[in-house]
Amino acid sequence: MSGPPDIDTNASREASHRSPSAHAGDDMAGYAALDARAREVLDFWFGEPGSSRFGQPWKAWFSGDPAFDALLRERFGATLAEARSGAFDGWPRTPLGALALIVVLDQFSRNVHRGRREAFGGDARALGVAKALVAAGGDRALPSPHHRAFAYLPFEHDESRESQARAVELFEALSREPGAKGYLGYARQHAVIIERFGRFPHRNAILGRHSTDEERAFLLEPGSSF
């Protein structure tokens, strides 16, 4: 996924000061219960509570920068491998812990294994964690709209119409939060592709899937890949 192009950083900063869930005391209470490895993931991805980057959008998230991928591979490659083995299945005891596991399985996987089949190897487990988090209402306890967005991305990344409909629903609700409108357009684009093809054609080559003539024509269009 390329980055949402119109995230309003000024509105994001305003929201981080206004939202009761983003108050430093609430954040630190949740963070204090985290496993140290989960805390490391969240601090890296979203910034430390109380820092200027906390709860703000970060260009590195969707940059596709090889240097950033290499940094993640070096710093969190072992964490990703352990997460896939089930070593951190206890993290989702709390909403923040669930988010940390989602980030590792859904996001770090794409950076560490970009361009390879393994990039999608954590998707099914990430979706399971995200479904449980949302069903319990834990997503609403996350500190900022951007934290919530990453909890919803496994729905957007799944190649099922059911997950795509849920992604659009979740991002529509999120778009009403200041600074979070940019995510909805991408959710809708993903949903349109799945409705048309039943899968993401840009993954075909990586996954060894045969592309239809219609898919090959589609892949020549701007915005056909994420």
Buried (B, 14 or more C-beta within 10 A) or exposed (E): BEBBEEBBEEBBBEBBEEBEBBBEEBBEEBBEEBBEBBBBBBBBBBBBBEEEEBBBBBEBBBBEEEEBBEBBBEBBBEBBEBBBEEEBEEBBEBBBBBBBBBBBBBBBBBBBBBEEEBBBBBBEBBBBBBBEBBEEEBBEBBBBBBBBBBBBBBBBBBBEEEBBBBBBEBBEBBBEBBBBBBBBBBBBBBBEBBEEBEBBBBBBEBEEEEBEEEBEEBBEEEEBBB
